[in-house]
Amino acid sequence: MSEKINVAKLQDADLNGKVVLVRVDHNVVKKGGIKDPYRIDSTIGTLIKIYSKGGRPILMSHVGRPKDKKSGEITLSKDTSVQPVVEYLENKLQLNIRIPELKEESGKGITDIDASVQDQIRDLKEGQVDALYLPNTRWFYGEEDKGEASEKMAGQLAELADVFVNDAFGSWQPHTSTVGVNKHLPSYAGLLMQKEIENLQRIFNPEKPFISVVAGAKFDTKADSLYALLERSDYLALGGVIYNAYLCAKYDIRIEGVSDDDIKVAREFIDYSKKKNYEDKILELPYIIESDTMEGKVEGQYREHDVRGLKAGTKLNYVLDVSAKSFQEQKVQDAFSKARTIFTNAVMGLTPHFDEGTIALDKLIDSNKGAMKLFGGGDTNQELKTLLPGVYMKAVDDPGYYLFTGGGAVLKAIQEGTTEGIEPVKALIK
């Protein structure tokens, strides 16, 4: 990890007596509750550092998707409120945190940060509250805007504070709260942001042999990062619908639910691997599980296949998992046991019913005690916690593991070819 992090660091900021606006990624609320607080816990170090340097924090994060894609209307509801996050932080750290009440405009969400917030900031400076936590940033009309509303929001946010800290690595999209405020205030990378960038370097400069495992619902959305990982990795394994598309393209079979477009993109990927003599890098997992229904693992309605024995033209119903038997193959066992770096951004099957592939994968990764094991955030971390809680609890504090808080951000950086490949990080570069 020799590459220097080219961003201003929180440790170097003068925060004494200053109000610090902190963008975090606390997008962990589902249906009004917190399923996994890992992303919140990961930012506590930054919060403590701000207090230790005499700063007074105002936190902000997005939660869910309150904006209707078709109509553009923004709806404020309990399901996308930051209230559960605030309650979690108050209980865990024994803090008094206040959420400012801001007026909403029907369909547009919050269009203004009115003067009433200044009274809250005065209470913050005088120590009557320990922190402020702004409402969901996606409740603000200007958050995803690219024009005047964005500029207005960025300016109003900047007026609340003296310093801006971005600790939201997982929030990689260039929205106002991640790339707009830094234009108006001295800006620094939080401790988590720094740690995420440092561990990205383990992917860009891995100790070899290096294995990557990637799964997903559509091949075309992951294609660019897959090409980049194929270049960098000694082995690349696939899962999910991505793998189904690959199997269709390579073995000339059809699998229910795999589109012609995905098969076309997968075929181009295979052709590229042949052209570059990378075919042997693709680590095939030969045993798959076909199901007649997506409603669950119904007895008599699912079966195992060895793809190597399927004839061209074979039509399968839904392939919803990789069989655990795949991970007992000698080539697969050897590849994982000899690896020195393993990166996985993958749930292999349609959980919760089809989970044996994910369990087998995570157990095999864990069995390699000498490798650096990098997990790509989001569902990858959540399923590790759900399916193998003991391994997850160990991984959180094990120096042989690193659990990224944002899988999409990791893949975006890989796609861009640099640790500084996501817009919010670029915005922090000196």
N, C-alpha and C positions, 0 to 999 in steps of 0.2 A: 504494500500500500504506500508507494513512494510519491504518488501525485499529490501536490500541494492543493489544499482547499482554498480557492481564490475568492473567498467571501469574507466580509467583515464579521468578526465573531462577537457574540454577546459578552464574552469574558473581557473584551477590550472596551466596552462601552461605559461611559460615565452616566450612571443612572441616579445618582444621589439626589433625592428630592424631586425626581422627574416622574411624570406619568408615562407609562410604557404601554403602547398598543400592541397586543400580541395576537398574531393569527395562528391558531392551532387547528389540528384536524381531530375534532371530537365527534366525528360523524358515526356514532355508535348507538344511536337511539332508534329502536324499532318498535312501533306501536306503543310509544310512550314509555318504554322501558329500556334498560341497558343490558344487552346480552353478554358483551365482553368489554371490560373497561381497559383493556391493554393500551389502546391508543391514548386514553386519558392518563393512565399511570406513566406512560412514556414521556409525557410533557411536564411531569411534576418537578423534575430536576431544573428545568428552565424557570419554572415559577419560583422555586426556592432561590435560585441564583439571582433573580430580579429583586426579591426581598432582601437578600444579603447585601446587595449593592445599593440599597436605599431607594429602590424604585417602587412605584405604585401601579399595579397592573390593571389594564382593561383587556379582557379576553374576548375573542370572537372566533366563531367556527360556523361552517355550514352543517345542516342536518337534513338528510333526505332530499327529496325533489318536490318542493311545494309548488313549482311552476308547471302548469299544463303545457306540454310540448305543442299541442295543436292550437290552442287559443291564446297562449302566452299569459294567461291569468295566473296570478300568484295568490295562493290560499294559505292563510295563517291558521294553524291548528295545533292541538296538543301533540299530535303524532310527529310534528317536525319542530317542536319547541326544544330549546336548550335547557329547560327547567330540570329534567332528570340529571343532566350533566352537572348543573350547579349543585343540586342536592347531593350528588355523589362526592364532589369536591369538598363541600361543606362538612360532610360527615367524615371523610377520610383525613382531612387536614385541619379540621376544627376552625374553619374560616367563616366569616360573615360576608357572603357574596350577594350583590344586588343586581337584578336585571332591570335596566331602565325601560319604562313603558313608553313606546313611541306610537304615534298615530298612524293608522293605515288608511290607504285610499282604496276603495273597492276595486278589486281586480288587479291593482298595481302593487299591492303590498305597501311597504314603507317607502315613501318618496322623499322624506326629509328627516334629518337628525335635528330635532328642534332644540331651542335654548334650554329646555328643562333639564337636559342632560348635564349642563354646566353645574347645576345644583348638586347632582349626584357626584360629579368630579370633585367639587369642593368637599363633600363628605369623605370622599376617598383620600384626598390630600390631608384632611384633618384626622384621619384614622377612625372615623365613625363606621366605615365599612372597610373590609380588607381588600376587596377587589370588586370591579364591575364586570359583568358578562353581558355583552350586547346580544340582542335577539339574533336568531339564525340569520346569517349573512344572505342566504337565498330568499329571505323575506323582503330584502331590500330591492327595490325596482332597478337600481343601478348596478347590482352585483354582476349580472351576466350581460349587461348592455355594453356596446362597443363605442358609444358616442357620448353625447352631452350628459346623459344620466350617469354614466360611469365616471366621468370627470367630476361631476358634482358630488357624487358619493365619496370619491377618493379625497376630495378637498375637505368635505365635512368630517370624514373619519380622521384626517390628519389634524384638524383643528382640535380634536379631543386630547391629543397627546404631544409629548416632546420627542419621543423616540418610537420607532417601529421595529418589532422583532417578528420574524417569520419562523415559526417552528412547525409549519404544516407541510412536511414533505409529501404526504399522501394527497394533498390538495394540489395536484399538478396542473390543473387547467388554469389558463391565464384569465382569471376573473379579477374584479376590481379590488377585492380584499387581499389578493395575493400578489398582484403586479402593479396596482395603481397607487397605493399609499406610499410606497417607497420613493415615488417621484417628489414627494413633499416633505419627507422627514428623514433624518439620519436613520439608516436601516442596518439591521444585523441579523445574522443567522442564529437561531436558538440552539441549545445543546443537542436536542433530538435531530434537528436538521443537519447539524454537523456530523452526528453519528451515522445518519442514513447515507450521507455523501461518502463518508469514510468507508462504509461497508460496501457501497456500490463499487468502489475501487477493487474489492475482492473479486468482482465479476469481470471488470475490465482488465485486471491484471491478476488472474487466478493462479494459485499454485496448482500445477498440473499433476495428474490428469484431472480434467474438469468435466463434470456431467451437468447438463441442464435438463429439467423436466418441465414441460409447459402443457397445460390443458386449457380448453375454452370452448365456448359455444359456437364460434364462427371462425373459420380459417382466415378469412380476409382481414379481420380486425387485428389479428396477431401476426400476420404474414411478415411484416417488416422486422419485427423483433425476432421472429423465428429465423429469418435469413441471417441476421446479425449473430444470433446464438450459434447457428450452424458453423459460422466462420470461427468463432471463439472456442467452441466446445470440442472436447475429444469425443463425447457422445451426447446425442440429443434424443430424449424420449418424449413421446406425445401422449396425450390423454383426451378424454371427452370427445365432443363432436369434431374437434380438430383431427384427432386420431382416426375417427370414423371416415372423414373425408380422405385422409391419406390412404387408408385401406381400400376405399372405393377406387381411388385413382391408380394405386399400384396393382391391385389384384383383379381389377375389372369386375367388381361386384357392386351391388346396390344395397344401401342400408336406409331404412325408413327414416325420414326426417333430415337427411343430408341433401342439401340443394345442389343443383347442377353447377351453380356459380362457385360454391365451395369446392366441389370436385375439380373444377377447372383451375382454381387457384392452387389446390393441392398438387395437381398434375404438373403445373409450372414449377412448383417447389421441388418435386421429384426430378424433373428434367434438369433443374439447376444443380441439384446434388450430384447427378450423373456427370454433368459437364465439368464440375469442379473436382470430381473424384472424391466426393464426400459421402457416397452411398453407405459406406461402412460406419459412418458416424451416427447414422440414424439407428437407434437402438430399439428394435421392434419388440413389442410385447405380444407374443403370438396368440395367447388364449384370451378370448373375449366372451362376454355374456350377452346373449340375445334375449329380449323379452317381448312377449306378444302385447304387452300393455305398459303404459307409463304410470299406471295407478298404484304400483307397488310391486313387491317381489311375491307374486302369486304362485303358489305351488302348482307345478305342471305347466306353467306358462313362461318359464325361462329355461335356458339351456346354455351349455358351454360349447364353443367352437375353437378349433385350431385353424387360424386363417390360412396357414400354409397348405391345408388340405381342401380348401374351398375351390370349386371350379369357377372359371370365368363365367360371368352371367348369373351367378347365384344371387338371389334376392333374400335379404334378411329383414326381419322386423326391427324394432328399436334395439340398438346395441347400447346398453346402459352402464356397462362397467368393463374394466379389464379384470380378468380372473387372477386370483392370488397365485395361481399356478405359473403365471407368466414370470413372476419374480423369483421362481425357483429354477428357471432356466440358467444353465451354467454361464452362458455369455453375459446374461444380465447380472447374475451374482458376482462374477469376476469384475465387471465394469464398476459396480457400486463399491465393492470391497477395496478396490485399488485406487479409487478416486481420492484426491486430496482436497478438492473443492466440489461441493454439490449445491446447485441452485435449483429450487423447485417453486414453481408458481402453478400448482396443479391440484385439482380434486379430480380423481380418475373416473368416478362414476356419479350417477344421479342419486345423491344422498337425499334422505336418510336411509332409503331401502337398499340401494346398491352401493355398499361402502367397502367391500372386501379389497378392491384394488387400491383404494387410498390407504387403508390400514396396512396392507402388505408393503406398499411403497414406503410409507413413513417408518415402519419397523425396520425395513432394509436400510434406509438412510441412517436411522439411529444406531444400527449395529456397527457402523463404521465410526469408531471412536477417534480416529486420527484426522478425519476430514473436517474442514470448515463447512458447516451446513447452514445455508442461507435460505430462509423461507420468505416467500414473496407477498406477505400481507393478506388482507381481506379474507376470502373464503379459505385460502390455504391454511392460514393460522387458525381460523375458527374451527375447521374440521379436524385439525390436529388436536385442538383443545377438547372437542366433543368426542372424538373417536379414541384418542389415546391421551387422556388427561394427565397421566403420570409423566409421559414423555414431554407434554407441553409444559408442565410445571417445572420440569428440569431444564427445558430449553430456554425458558425466560431468563435464567441466571447462569446458564452454562456458557463459558467463553468459546466453546466449540460450536455454538449456534448463534445465529442472529436472525431475529424475526422482524422483517421490515414492517412498517405501519401502512405502507401503500404499495400494493402489487402493481396497480396501473402505472404509478409513477416510476417504478423500477423498469417495467417494460418500455415505457416511453423513453427513458434515459438510454436504455439499450438500443432502441430503435434509432435514436439520434446519434449514438456512437460516442457519447461522452458523459461523464458524471455530472456535468453542468448542462445536460441536455433538456431539462424541463424549464419552462418559462419563469416560474417563480424563483428558481435558483439563478438563472441568468440575470434576473432583476436585482439580485443581491450582490452580484459581482462588482468589485470596485472598478 
